[in-house]
Amino acid sequence: MSDNNILDGIRVVDFARYIAGPYCATLLGYLGADVIRVEKPGGAEDRFLAPIGEGMSGIFMQTGCNKRGVCLNLKHDDSGEIVRRLVESADVIVVNMPPAVLKRMGLDYESLRAVKPDIILTTQTCYGHDGPWRNRGGFDGIGQVMSGAAFMSGQPSQPIRTAAPYVDFGTAALGALGTVSALYHRRETGQGQHVQAALLQTALTWFSPALIEQAVVGIDRSPSGNRGQTSAPNDIFSTSDGHVIMMVVGRGFFTRVARLIGADSWIDDPNFSTDEQRGDRRDEICERVAAWCAARPTEKIVELLAEAGVPCGPVLDLDEARTHPQVDAMGIFANLTSPGCSDSPSPRFPLSMSAIEPPQNRPPLIGEHSDEVLQELGFTSEEVEGFHRSGAI
């Protein structure tokens, strides 16, 4: 493998916070871009949410990788010229704020184009840039509940939001895809553009099969927790010492399960011929599978199902998930050392590519590269020192 330089020479200035914006910029950093994170003096809020060390959180240990860090007080009188030079030097600006806030801060597309005509602006919002809710802020969970996913994941009386912020990370990935596409477009045309990613759009797109079914068929499904409805057995089952998930779609997998648990009569029963029929009879099927699982330990069940070629997996706690032998074999985590926070696991670039190996550099300390970046922008050492004294950086 060679060192990655796909986006070599591309500068990204990251004004974003938390996940959807920062991780978008991090992905571009994995691809070789020079990413400069701009945050307020003293550090942004996402550094301190569920901290794992001084100025370091679990979120930032993932979303802050492959960046240089600059502190800047955007409300200070001296910040305008610094922002202008950052924009002039940049190819891409990443920022996750509602349209009205972008306009107020001079980070909207028209304001940026006035400084750098071919700039690419990549934004992450909750509700996009149109419609009556466009200027409302939001987080991952709002996308989950407004897409129908939380409704269908819970029980009739209790919607359930998943703890995994998949809407945030999905929006980040789509934003990165859009940014790379915009860079290719600019290379061909010389034109910049505004790339818009939105939490609600991501959430609705990722839950769209259920929305499409409802719109066309009007089936009016009720939530059933972990138990699937379109095939069976699809559920999380209790074992004698834990839990496993079994996901069975298609007659082949169903036949293997039936033979394994001693329910051979199901195989030729016309009432279990299709996924739809098995989904309709999910309670009958899952209760029989649940009894079989309850009498056996997790490890044995996973072994038997794997030997039978049935998709399954153990329910792991946080330590088990990180240290599972398969996770280790895939090399998913890198151990990063940061001052005051040593040996912290951080996921690598979430793809494997045969020709390149994206870098994995620790997140920057608060303001670690402020002087370096400002001098690159043409400010003298005396001017930089003055910014420190005035509180601009």
N, C-alpha and C positions, 0 to 999 in steps of 0.2 A: 504494500500500500504506500501511497505517497501522501505527504502533507496536503491538507485541503487548501485550495486557493481559488475556488469557484467564484467567490465574490471579492477576490483580492482587488484592492483599490477602491472599493465601495465604502463610503462612510455613512453610518447610521447614527442619528442622534435620538436618543430614547428619553422622552419626557414622561414616560408612563409609570404607573404604579400597580402593585399587586401581581396579577397573573396574565390577563389577556393581552395587554400591551407589552409588558416586560419580556414575557416568554416568546412573543413574536420576534422581538429584537434579539433575544438569546439565540433563537434558531438561525437567524441571519448571521450571528457571530460564529456559530458552528460551521457555517458555510464560507467563512473566511472574511466577512465584513469587519471593518474597524467600528465597533459599537461604543459610543460614548453615552453613558447614563448620566442624566442631569437630575439632581435631587436637591432639596433645600438644605441649607447649612444645618448640621447636626444629624442629618440622615432622614430619609423618608419613612413613612409609617410601616411600609412592608418589611423593613429591616427588623422591626421590633414585635411583630405579631407572632406569638408562640416562639420566643427566642431560644436559640441553642447556644448562644455565646454573645459576647459584647458586639453590638451592632450587626448581629447575624441571626436570621430566622430560618426555619425550614423552607419557607417559600423562597427566600432570597438565595439560599444555597443552591437552588435550582434555577431561578429566573435571573440571577445576577451573574452567571458564568459568562466568560468570554467577553467581558466589557471593561472599559476604563471608567473610573468614577470621577465626576465633577460636581462640586457643590455650587449652587447658584440661587440667590434670593431673587426670584422673578418679580417681586414687588419693589425691589430697590431701584433707585433712579439710574444706577450704572448698569443694570442688567440688560437694558435694551441693546446697547452696542455689542455686548457679549453674545446675546442671542442672534443678532444680525450676522455676526461673523461665523457663528456656529452653523447657521442656515446656509450661508455662502459656501462654506466648506463641505456641506453635506450633499449626499445623493438622496437620502431617505430620512424623513422625520416620522417617528412613531410616537403617538400620544393617544391616551384613552380618556377623553373628556367629552361632555356633551357639546353640541355645536355652539351654544351661546357662550360657554366658557372658553372654547377655542378662539372665538371671535374677540372676546374681551382680552385675552392674553396675546393676541396677535399670532396665534398658531393655526388659524384657519387657512384653507387652501389659497384663497385669493391674497391674503397678506403674505404668505410664504412665497407665492409666485412673483410677487412684486420685488422680492429680494433675489430669488433664484428661479428663473422662468421654467427650468426643466426639473424642478424639485418633485419628488414623489412623497406624498403625504399618506401615511397609513394610519387610520384611526380605528379604535375599538370603542364602541358605545354600547349602551344597553338596548336602545330602541332605534338606532339608525339616525339619519339626518333629515327624515321627513316624518310627517304625521304629528298629531297633537301631543304625543309623549316624547318627542325627540330631545327635549332639553332636560329630561329626568335622568338621574343617575341610577346605577343599579349594579348588582353583583350576580354571580353565577346562579344562585338559588332562584332568582326571579325568572331566568330563562327556563329553569327546570319546571317551575310551577305553572308558567304561562304556556308551555308547550304541550301540556297534557301528560308529561312523563311522570310527575309526582303523583298525579291522580291515579294513573294506572299502576304505579309501583307500590301503592299502599293497600289499605283495606277500605271498604266503602265509607267507614266513618273516620278514617285517618289517612290523609295523603302522606307520602314519605318522600323526603328529599334525600338523594344519595349524598354520602359524605365526600365522595370524589368530585371535585369541581370540573367535571368533564366539559361543561359549557365554556368555562374560561379557557381551558387548554385547547379545546376544539376551535374556539374563536382565534386564539393565538396562532394555531397551525394554519388556519385558512388565511389569516392576515399575512403570514410569511409566504404562503403560496402566491397570494395576490401581489405581494411586493416583488417577488422574483419575476413574476409574469410582467409586471409594470417595468422592471429593469430591462427585460428583453424587448418590450415594446419601445422603450426609450432608445435603446441601441439601434433599432431599425428606423425610428421616426424622428428622434431628437426631442420628443414630447414627454413631459412629466404627466402625472395624473394623481387623482385622489382615490386611494384604495380604501373602501369602507367595509369593515367587518362589524357585526352586531351580535350581542349575546342572544337576543330573541330569535334572530334569523338562524344562527347556528343550532339552537335548541329545537326549533320547529323543523329544520332540515333533518336533523339526526333522529327525530321521532316521527318522521313523515310517514312511514309505512302504516302506522296505526291511524294517523289522521286521514290518509288516503282511503283506507278501508272504511272508516266511518262515513266519509263524505260520499262514497260511491254506494255502499251497501246499507248504511244506517244500522249497523249491527248492535250498537249501544252496549258495548262490553262494560262490565263492572270489574273493578280492580280485584285481584286475587293474590296480592303479595308476591312471594317468590314463585308461586305456581304458574307456569305458562298455560296459555289457553288455546294456542293454535296447533299444538302437538303434545304428546305425552309419552313417557314421563319427563317433564321439565320442572325441576323443583330443587330446593335445598333440603336434604334429608338428614335427620339426626342419626348418628351412629352410636355405638356403645361408648365411644370416648370423644365424640366431636361431631363434625358435620361434613357432608360432601354435597357437591352439586352434580346433578346428572342432567345432560341436555341431549334429548333424543328427537331427531327429526328424520323422517323417512322410514320406509318399511324395513330396510336392511338393519338399521340400528335397533329398531323396535323388536325385530325377530331375535336379535342377539340378547337383548335384555330379557325377553320372555323365556328364552331357554336357560339363561343364567339363573334366574330366580325360581325356576320350576313352574312357569305359567305357560307351558307349551300349548295349551288350549286356545290361547289368544292368537296364535300365529295364523290359523286358518279361519278364525271367527270373522264372519263378514261385518260384524259390528266394529271391528278394529282395523279395517282395511286401509283407511287413509289417515293422513295426519289430522284432517278436520274431524273425522269420527273419533280419533283417539283424543283429540283436544276436547271434544264434547264430553267424553267419558274420563276426563282427567282425574277426577276424584277417586273413581274406582281403581284406576291404574296406579295412581300415586300412593294410595293407602296400602296396596299390596307391596309396592316397592319400599315404602316406609317401614313396614314390618320386617322385610328382609334386611334392610340397612340397620335397623335398631339392634339386631342380634349380632352385629359384626363390628370390629374396630375399623376406623377410618382407613388406615394404611392397607388393610386387607381388601376392603371394598375397592379402593382405587386400583390396587394390583389386579383384582379379578376383572374389573370393568376394562382396564387397559388391555389385558390379555384377550378379552372378548372383542376389543376394537370399538368400545363405546366411549364417546366423549364424556369426561368427568374430571373432577378436581377436588382437592381438599379445601375446606374453608380455613384459611390461615389467619393468625393474628399478626400484628404489625412486625414483630421480630421474626416470625416464621416466614412472612412474605419477603422480607429483605434478604434472608439468609438461606432460602430454599436452594437445594443443589442445582435445580434447573436454572434459577435466576443467576447463580454464580457461573454456571457453564456458559450462559449467554453473555456474560460480562456487562450486565445492564448498569451496574453502579460503579462509579469511580470514587475512591477515597481522597477527598481534598483536604489540605491542611491550610487553615487560615489563622492568623494571630488571634489567640484566645479561643479558638474553636478547631481543635485538631481532629484529624481522622473522621471527617464528616462524609457520609455517603451521599453522592449526588448522581442522579441518572445521567448517563451519557446521551449523546444525540440519539433520538428514538427511532433511528433507522440504521440498517447495516448496508454498506455499499462496498463492493468488492475492490474498487480502484482507489478509494480515498478513505482516510481516517480523520474525521473532524476532531479538532482540539478540545480539550476540557481544562480550562483555566479557572482558578478560583474567582469568586466574586470580588470586586474591589472593596477596600476599606472606605469609610466615609471620606469623601474628598481626596482620595489617594492620588488622583492624577490631575487635580485642578490646575496646579502650576504648569505641568507639562503640556496640557491641552491648550491653555490660554496662551502660552508662549508659541505654540504651533500656529495659533490664530493671529500672531503678529503683535501681541501685547508685550511690552518690555518687562523686565524683572521689576522695575520700579512701579510700573502700572499694576502688575499683579500684586505686589506688596500693598499698594494702595487699596486694591479691592478687598484684601484681607482686613485691613484696618477699618475700612468703612462698613464691613459686614455684607458686602455684595456677594462674596464667596466664602 
